[in-house]
Amino acid sequence: MYRTIKPKLSTKEQIEHLEKKGVKFVLISREEATDYLTKHNNYFKLTAYRKNFQKHPAGKFKGQYIGLDFQMLKDLAIIDMRLRHTLLHMTLDIEHFAKVELLKVIENSDIDAYDLVEDYIKSLDEVRLKILNDELNRNMNNPYCGDIIAKYKDNYPIWAFMEVIPFGRFINVYRFCAETINDKKLRDNYFLLLSIKDLRNATAHNNCLINNLSPRTSNHRQTMA
């Protein structure tokens, strides 16, 4: 299989490569940029933010970035880090209150909390059931939720079950509950939680969030108020 091999560059060579691409070192010196790449960030991640800047389409500087200084990449990396920290806290809070909301709806219904989990597990096909069992088995020795699994194994009430499954599984359970209880608000919130899961995964894994703010790169269309 053909694959493109890019050479490993030293920090000095990384700086030189950026200069060839039209990146300036006016707002920050080459020495400071070298120190930043050595101690605070890596070249691959930092240069992802170049997508936010245009290149010369033709002429002497064709293919080089227009008005891009290394300091701008550094600023975007710092902004992105702070944004990730903020959004991670928000997504964790949303997960918490989604569980609070779901339990409140269940408490106000005539659904049995144990039957609900049993029915959910019965609804899974063989492959999905194996995946669930693998998820639970991985947490059996977990110091934070292993005791819950040991206590309720094979007979979970919904409030205990929610504490030992990953967020993606919880969203799947959330949808099952919404359909079982026939609650429109829960069904609508389920689709919001899918987006929240993607965002939480991205922030928890330190993925770049603002590496490409070009038009038409959003997954969702914005509407004017």
Phi and psi in degrees as GROMACS dihedral restraints (atoms count N, CA, C in turn):
[ dihedral_restraints ]
;  ai    aj    ak    al  type     phi  dphi    fc
    3     4     5     6     1   -75.3    20    10
    4     5     6     7     1   137.7    20    10
    6     7     8     9     1  -145.5    20    10
    7     8     9    10     1   147.5    20    10
    9    10    11    12     1   -83.8    20    10
   10    11    12    13     1   127.1    20    10
   12    13    14    15     1  -105.7    20    10
   13    14    15    16     1   120.0    20    10
   15    16    17    18     1  -102.0    20    10
   16    17    18    19     1   136.5    20    10
   18    19    20    21     1   -69.2    20    10
   19    20    21    22     1   150.1    20    10
   21    22    23    24     1   -76.6    20    10
   22    23    24    25     1   128.8    20    10
   24    25    26    27     1  -110.8    20    10
   25    26    27    28     1   141.4    20    10
   27    28    29    30     1   -72.2    20    10
   28    29    30    31     1   168.2    20    10
   30    31    32    33     1   -59.3    20    10
   31    32    33    34     1   -40.9    20    10
   33    34    35    36     1   -61.7    20    10
   34    35    36    37     1   -42.8    20    10
   36    37    38    39     1   -68.2    20    10
   37    38    39    40     1   -32.4    20    10
   39    40    41    42     1   -62.3    20    10
   40    41    42    43     1   -44.3    20    10
   42    43    44    45     1   -61.9    20    10
   43    44    45    46     1   -45.4    20    10
   45    46    47    48     1   -62.2    20    10
   46    47    48    49     1   -38.9    20    10
   48    49    50    51     1   -65.5    20    10
   49    50    51    52     1   -40.4    20    10
   51    52    53    54     1   -63.0    20    10
   52    53    54    55     1   -39.5    20    10
   54    55    56    57     1   -62.6    20    10
   55    56    57    58     1   -38.6    20    10
   57    58    59    60     1   -64.7    20    10
   58    59    60    61     1   -28.2    20    10
   60    61    62    63     1   -84.2    20    10
   61    62    63    64     1     1.0    20    10
   63    64    65    66     1    95.6    20    10
   64    65    66    67     1     3.9    20    10
   66    67    68    69     1   -73.7    20    10
   67    68    69    70     1   129.4    20    10
   69    70    71    72     1   -94.2    20    10
   70    71    72    73     1   161.5    20    10
   72    73    74    75     1  -129.9    20    10
   73    74    75    76     1    60.7    20    10
   75    76    77    78     1   -99.8    20    10
   76    77    78    79     1   -46.3    20    10
   78    79    80    81     1   -76.7    20    10
   79    80    81    82     1   -17.4    20    10
   81    82    83    84     1  -145.3    20    10
   82    83    84    85     1   142.4    20    10
   84    85    86    87     1   -78.3    20    10
   85    86    87    88     1   162.1    20    10
   87    88    89    90     1   -61.9    20    10
   88    89    90    91     1   -35.8    20    10
   90    91    92    93     1   -64.7    20    10
   91    92    93    94     1   -44.3    20    10
   93    94    95    96     1   -66.2    20    10
   94    95    96    97     1   -39.0    20    10
   96    97    98    99     1   -65.0    20    10
   97    98    99   100     1   -40.6    20    10
   99   100   101   102     1   -62.1    20    10
  100   101   102   103     1   -43.5    20    10
  102   103   104   105     1   -62.7    20    10
  103   104   105   106     1   -39.0    20    10
  105   106   107   108     1   -64.8    20    10
  106   107   108   109     1   -45.0    20    10
  108   109   110   111     1   -69.5    20    10
  109   110   111   112     1   -25.2    20    10
  111   112   113   114     1   -79.7    20    10
  112   113   114   115     1   -37.5    20    10
  114   115   116   117     1  -112.6    20    10
  115   116   117   118     1   -22.9    20    10
  117   118   119   120     1  -122.9    20    10
  118   119   120   121     1   -20.5    20    10
  120   121   122   123     1  -157.0    20    10
  121   122   123   124     1   170.3    20    10
  123   124   125   126     1  -115.2    20    10
  124   125   126   127     1   153.8    20    10
  126   127   128   129     1   -58.0    20    10
  127   128   129   130     1   -45.1    20    10
  129   130   131   132     1   -59.9    20    10
  130   131   132   133     1   -44.5    20    10
  132   133   134   135     1   -72.7    20    10
  133   134   135   136     1   -42.3    20    10
  135   136   137   138     1   -64.4    20    10
  136   137   138   139     1   -42.5    20    10
  138   139   140   141     1   -73.5    20    10
  139   140   141   142     1    -7.6    20    10
  141   142   143   144     1   -61.9    20    10
  142   143   144   145     1   -26.9    20    10
  144   145   146   147     1   -75.9    20    10
  145   146   147   148     1    -5.5    20    10
  147   148   149   150     1   -63.1    20    10
  148   149   150   151     1   -23.0    20    10
  150   151   152   153     1   -61.5    20    10
  151   152   153   154     1   -18.8    20    10
  153   154   155   156     1   -79.7    20    10
  154   155   156   157     1    -2.5    20    10
  156   157   158   159     1  -121.4    20    10
  157   158   159   160     1   145.9    20    10
  159   160   161   162     1   -85.3    20    10
  160   161   162   163     1   159.7    20    10
  162   163   164   165     1  -113.0    20    10
  163   164   165   166     1   156.0    20    10
  165   166   167   168     1   -63.7    20    10
  166   167   168   169     1   123.6    20    10
  168   169   170   171     1   -75.6    20    10
  169   170   171   172     1   -21.9    20    10
  171   172   173   174     1  -160.0    20    10
  172   173   174   175     1   177.0    20    10
  174   175   176   177     1    88.3    20    10
  175   176   177   178     1  -165.9    20    10
  177   178   179   180     1   -58.5    20    10
  178   179   180   181     1   -35.7    20    10
  180   181   182   183     1  -104.1    20    10
  181   182   183   184     1    23.0    20    10
  183   184   185   186     1   -52.8    20    10
  184   185   186   187     1   131.4    20    10
  186   187   188   189     1    88.2    20    10
  187   188   189   190     1   -10.8    20    10
  189   190   191   192     1   -90.2    20    10
  190   191   192   193     1   153.6    20    10
  192   193   194   195     1   -73.4    20    10
  193   194   195   196     1   147.8    20    10
  195   196   197   198     1   -96.4    20    10
  196   197   198   199     1   116.9    20    10
  198   199   200   201     1    62.0    20    10
  199   200   201   202     1    29.8    20    10
  201   202   203   204     1  -100.3    20    10
  202   203   204   205     1   120.8    20    10
  204   205   206   207     1  -108.3    20    10
  205   206   207   208     1   147.3    20    10
  207   208   209   210     1   -54.3    20    10
  208   209   210   211     1   -35.6    20    10
  210   211   212   213     1   -60.0    20    10
  211   212   213   214     1   -32.5    20    10
  213   214   215   216     1   -66.0    20    10
  214   215   216   217     1   -39.6    20    10
  216   217   218   219     1   -64.8    20    10
  217   218   219   220     1   -42.0    20    10
  219   220   221   222     1   -62.5    20    10
  220   221   222   223     1   -43.8    20    10
  222   223   224   225     1   -61.6    20    10
  223   224   225   226     1   -43.2    20    10
  225   226   227   228     1   -64.2    20    10
  226   227   228   229     1   -37.5    20    10
  228   229   230   231     1   -64.3    20    10
  229   230   231   232     1   -39.6    20    10
  231   232   233   234     1   -69.6    20    10
  232   233   234   235     1   -43.5    20    10
  234   235   236   237     1   -60.3    20    10
  235   236   237   238     1   -43.4    20    10
  237   238   239   240     1   -62.1    20    10
  238   239   240   241     1   -42.4    20    10
  240   241   242   243     1   -60.3    20    10
  241   242   243   244     1   -46.9    20    10
  243   244   245   246     1   -65.7    20    10
  244   245   246   247     1   -37.1    20    10
  246   247   248   249     1   -64.8    20    10
  247   248   249   250     1   -43.2    20    10
  249   250   251   252     1   -60.6    20    10
  250   251   252   253     1   -43.9    20    10
  252   253   254   255     1   -60.9    20    10
  253   254   255   256     1   -43.1    20    10
  255   256   257   258     1   -65.8    20    10
  256   257   258   259     1   -46.7    20    10
  258   259   260   261     1   -69.4    20    10
  259   260   261   262     1   -32.6    20    10
  261   262   263   264     1   -62.3    20    10
  262   263   264   265     1   -44.5    20    10
  264   265   266   267     1   -61.7    20    10
  265   266   267   268     1   -40.0    20    10
  267   268   269   270     1   -65.1    20    10
  268   269   270   271     1   -44.0    20    10
  270   271   272   273     1   -67.4    20    10
  271   272   273   274     1   -34.3    20    10
  273   274   275   276     1   -66.2    20    10
  274   275   276   277     1   -39.2    20    10
  276   277   278   279     1   -65.9    20    10
  277   278   279   280     1   -39.6    20    10
  279   280   281   282     1   -64.3    20    10
  280   281   282   283     1   -41.1    20    10
  282   283   284   285     1   -59.4    20    10
  283   284   285   286     1   -45.5    20    10
  285   286   287   288     1   -60.0    20    10
  286   287   288   289     1   -48.6    20    10
  288   289   290   291     1   -75.8    20    10
  289   290   291   292     1   -22.1    20    10
  291   292   293   294     1   -65.3    20    10
  292   293   294   295     1   -38.7    20    10
  294   295   296   297     1   -68.4    20    10
  295   296   297   298     1   -41.3    20    10
  297   298   299   300     1   -60.2    20    10
  298   299   300   301     1   -46.3    20    10
  300   301   302   303     1   -62.5    20    10
  301   302   303   304     1   -45.3    20    10
  303   304   305   306     1   -63.0    20    10
  304   305   306   307     1   -43.8    20    10
  306   307   308   309     1   -63.7    20    10
  307   308   309   310     1   -36.9    20    10
  309   310   311   312     1   -64.6    20    10
  310   311   312   313     1   -41.3    20    10
  312   313   314   315     1   -63.8    20    10
  313   314   315   316     1   -42.4    20    10
  315   316   317   318     1   -64.8    20    10
  316   317   318   319     1   -41.7    20    10
  318   319   320   321     1   -61.0    20    10
  319   320   321   322     1   -33.1    20    10
  321   322   323   324     1   -89.4    20    10
  322   323   324   325     1     5.7    20    10
  324   325   326   327     1  -109.7    20    10
  325   326   327   328     1   177.8    20    10
  327   328   329   330     1   -99.7    20    10
  328   329   330   331     1    17.3    20    10
  330   331   332   333     1   -78.0    20    10
  331   332   333   334     1   133.1    20    10
  333   334   335   336     1   -77.7    20    10
  334   335   336   337     1   130.2    20    10
  336   337   338   339     1   -64.7    20    10
  337   338   339   340     1   -29.9    20    10
  339   340   341   342     1   -81.4    20    10
  340   341   342   343     1   -42.3    20    10
  342   343   344   345     1   -62.7    20    10
  343   344   345   346     1   -34.1    20    10
  345   346   347   348     1   -60.7    20    10
  346   347   348   349     1   -45.7    20    10
  348   349   350   351     1   -68.5    20    10
  349   350   351   352     1   -41.8    20    10
  351   352   353   354     1   -61.2    20    10
  352   353   354   355     1   -42.7    20    10
  354   355   356   357     1   -66.7    20    10
  355   356   357   358     1   -36.9    20    10
  357   358   359   360     1   -62.3    20    10
  358   359   360   361     1   -47.4    20    10
  360   361   362   363     1   -62.8    20    10
  361   362   363   364     1   -39.5    20    10
  363   364   365   366     1   -66.0    20    10
  364   365   366   367     1   -24.6    20    10
  366   367   368   369     1   -75.9    20    10
  367   368   369   370     1   -13.1    20    10
  369   370   371   372     1   -82.2    20    10
  370   371   372   373     1   140.4    20    10
  372   373   374   375     1   -76.8    20    10
  373   374   375   376     1   179.2    20    10
  375   376   377   378     1   -61.0    20    10
  376   377   378   379     1   -41.4    20    10
  378   379   380   381     1   -67.2    20    10
  379   380   381   382     1   -47.5    20    10
  381   382   383   384     1   -68.1    20    10
  382   383   384   385     1   -31.5    20    10
  384   385   386   387     1   -66.9    20    10
  385   386   387   388     1   -40.0    20    10
  387   388   389   390     1   -63.4    20    10
  388   389   390   391     1   -40.6    20    10
  390   391   392   393     1   -62.1    20    10
  391   392   393   394     1   -44.0    20    10
  393   394   395   396     1   -60.3    20    10
  394   395   396   397     1   -46.9    20    10
  396   397   398   399     1   -61.6    20    10
  397   398   399   400     1   -37.4    20    10
  399   400   401   402     1   -64.2    20    10
  400   401   402   403     1   -40.4    20    10
  402   403   404   405     1   -62.0    20    10
  403   404   405   406     1   -43.6    20    10
  405   406   407   408     1   -69.4    20    10
  406   407   408   409     1   -41.2    20    10
  408   409   410   411     1   -63.4    20    10
  409   410   411   412     1   -35.3    20    10
  411   412   413   414     1   -64.9    20    10
  412   413   414   415     1   -26.2    20    10
  414   415   416   417     1   -96.3    20    10
  415   416   417   418     1     0.5    20    10
  417   418   419   420     1   -61.5    20    10
  418   419   420   421     1   -35.0    20    10
  420   421   422   423     1  -100.0    20    10
  421   422   423   424     1    11.3    20    10
  423   424   425   426     1   -71.5    20    10
  424   425   426   427     1   125.3    20    10
  426   427   428   429     1   -66.2    20    10
  427   428   429   430     1   -15.1    20    10
  429   430   431   432     1   -96.3    20    10
  430   431   432   433     1   -27.0    20    10
  432   433   434   435     1  -136.7    20    10
  433   434   435   436     1     1.7    20    10
  435   436   437   438     1   -60.8    20    10
  436   437   438   439     1   -37.0    20    10
  438   439   440   441     1   -64.0    20    10
  439   440   441   442     1   -34.8    20    10
  441   442   443   444     1   -65.7    20    10
  442   443   444   445     1   -42.9    20    10
  444   445   446   447     1   -63.3    20    10
  445   446   447   448     1   -43.8    20    10
  447   448   449   450     1   -62.6    20    10
  448   449   450   451     1   -37.3    20    10
  450   451   452   453     1   -75.7    20    10
  451   452   453   454     1   -39.4    20    10
  453   454   455   456     1  -111.1    20    10
  454   455   456   457     1     7.4    20    10
  456   457   458   459     1   -50.1    20    10
  457   458   459   460     1   128.7    20    10
  459   460   461   462     1    70.7    20    10
  460   461   462   463     1     5.9    20    10
  462   463   464   465     1  -155.2    20    10
  463   464   465   466     1    63.2    20    10
  465   466   467   468     1   -86.2    20    10
  466   467   468   469     1   133.6    20    10
  468   469   470   471     1   -80.6    20    10
  469   470   471   472     1   159.3    20    10
  471   472   473   474     1   -61.2    20    10
  472   473   474   475     1   -35.6    20    10
  474   475   476   477     1   -69.0    20    10
  475   476   477   478     1   -30.2    20    10
  477   478   479   480     1   -79.5    20    10
  478   479   480   481     1   -39.7    20    10
  480   481   482   483     1   -59.3    20    10
  481   482   483   484     1   -40.8    20    10
  483   484   485   486     1   -63.7    20    10
  484   485   486   487     1   -24.6    20    10
  486   487   488   489     1   -84.4    20    10
  487   488   489   490     1   -10.7    20    10
  489   490   491   492     1  -117.9    20    10
  490   491   492   493     1     4.5    20    10
  492   493   494   495     1  -111.6    20    10
  493   494   495   496     1   151.2    20    10
  495   496   497   498     1   -69.4    20    10
  496   497   498   499     1   166.9    20    10
  498   499   500   501     1   -60.4    20    10
  499   500   501   502     1   -40.5    20    10
  501   502   503   504     1   -62.1    20    10
  502   503   504   505     1   -38.9    20    10
  504   505   506   507     1   -66.7    20    10
  505   506   507   508     1   -40.4    20    10
  507   508   509   510     1   -58.6    20    10
  508   509   510   511     1   -40.9    20    10
  510   511   512   513     1   -63.2    20    10
  511   512   513   514     1   -38.8    20    10
  513   514   515   516     1   -64.3    20    10
  514   515   516   517     1   -41.7    20    10
  516   517   518   519     1   -64.9    20    10
  517   518   519   520     1   -39.7    20    10
  519   520   521   522     1   -57.2    20    10
  520   521   522   523     1   -44.4    20    10
  522   523   524   525     1   -65.5    20    10
  523   524   525   526     1   -42.8    20    10
  525   526   527   528     1   -59.3    20    10
  526   527   528   529     1   -42.8    20    10
  528   529   530   531     1   -65.5    20    10
  529   530   531   532     1   -41.1    20    10
  531   532   533   534     1   -59.6    20    10
  532   533   534   535     1   -41.7    20    10
  534   535   536   537     1   -73.5    20    10
  535   536   537   538     1   -37.2    20    10
  537   538   539   540     1   -66.7    20    10
  538   539   540   541     1   -43.4    20    10
  540   541   542   543     1   -83.1    20    10
  541   542   543   544     1   -16.5    20    10
  543   544   545   546     1    61.5    20    10
  544   545   546   547     1    54.7    20    10
  546   547   548   549     1  -110.0    20    10
  547   548   549   550     1   114.4    20    10
  549   550   551   552     1   -65.1    20    10
  550   551   552   553     1   -39.6    20    10
  552   553   554   555     1   -62.7    20    10
  553   554   555   556     1   -41.5    20    10
  555   556   557   558     1   -64.6    20    10
  556   557   558   559     1   -39.5    20    10
  558   559   560   561     1   -62.4    20    10
  559   560   561   562     1   -42.6    20    10
  561   562   563   564     1   -65.5    20    10
  562   563   564   565     1   -41.7    20    10
  564   565   566   567     1   -66.6    20    10
  565   566   567   568     1   -27.6    20    10
  567   568   569   570     1   -56.3    20    10
  568   569   570   571     1   -44.3    20    10
  570   571   572   573     1   -68.1    20    10
  571   572   573   574     1   -32.5    20    10
  573   574   575   576     1   -66.3    20    10
  574   575   576   577     1   -38.6    20    10
  576   577   578   579     1   -65.3    20    10
  577   578   579   580     1   -29.7    20    10
  579   580   581   582     1   -61.4    20    10
  580   581   582   583     1   -41.9    20    10
  582   583   584   585     1   -68.7    20    10
  583   584   585   586     1   -37.4    20    10
  585   586   587   588     1   -63.0    20    10
  586   587   588   589     1   -38.4    20    10
  588   589   590   591     1   -61.9    20    10
  589   590   591   592     1   -45.1    20    10
  591   592   593   594     1   -60.7    20    10
  592   593   594   595     1   -42.4    20    10
  594   595   596   597     1   -67.4    20    10
  595   596   597   598     1   -41.8    20    10
  597   598   599   600     1   -64.1    20    10
  598   599   600   601     1   -42.5    20    10
  600   601   602   603     1   -62.1    20    10
  601   602   603   604     1   -40.8    20    10
  603   604   605   606     1   -65.4    20    10
  604   605   606   607     1   -44.0    20    10
  606   607   608   609     1   -71.0    20    10
  607   608   609   610     1   -39.6    20    10
  609   610   611   612     1   -67.6    20    10
  610   611   612   613     1   -28.3    20    10
  612   613   614   615     1   -99.3    20    10
  613   614   615   616     1    12.7    20    10
  615   616   617   618     1    58.6    20    10
  616   617   618   619     1    34.3    20    10
  618   619   620   621     1   -72.1    20    10
  619   620   621   622     1   150.3    20    10
  621   622   623   624     1   -70.1    20    10
  622   623   624   625     1   134.3    20    10
  624   625   626   627     1  -102.4    20    10
  625   626   627   628     1   -31.6    20    10
  627   628   629   630     1  -117.2    20    10
  628   629   630   631     1    32.9    20    10
  630   631   632   633     1   -76.9    20    10
  631   632   633   634     1   -12.3    20    10
  633   634   635   636     1  -151.1    20    10
  634   635   636   637     1    97.3    20    10
  636   637   638   639     1  -103.9    20    10
  637   638   639   640     1    22.7    20    10
  639   640   641   642     1   -66.1    20    10
  640   641   642   643     1   154.8    20    10
  642   643   644   645     1   -58.3    20    10
  643   644   645   646     1   146.1    20    10
  645   646   647   648     1    67.3    20    10
  646   647   648   649     1    26.0    20    10
  648   649   650   651     1  -105.2    20    10
  649   650   651   652     1    -1.7    20    10
  651   652   653   654     1   -80.3    20    10
  652   653   654   655     1   148.1    20    10
  654   655   656   657     1   -79.5    20    10
  655   656   657   658     1   -16.0    20    10
  657   658   659   660     1  -126.0    20    10
  658   659   660   661     1   138.8    20    10
  660   661   662   663     1   -81.5    20    10
  661   662   663   664     1   134.6    20    10
  663   664   665   666     1   -89.3    20    10
  664   665   666   667     1   148.5    20    10
  666   667   668   669     1  -119.0    20    10
  667   668   669   670     1   149.8    20    10
  669   670   671   672     1   -82.6    20    10
  670   671   672   673     1   140.8    20    10
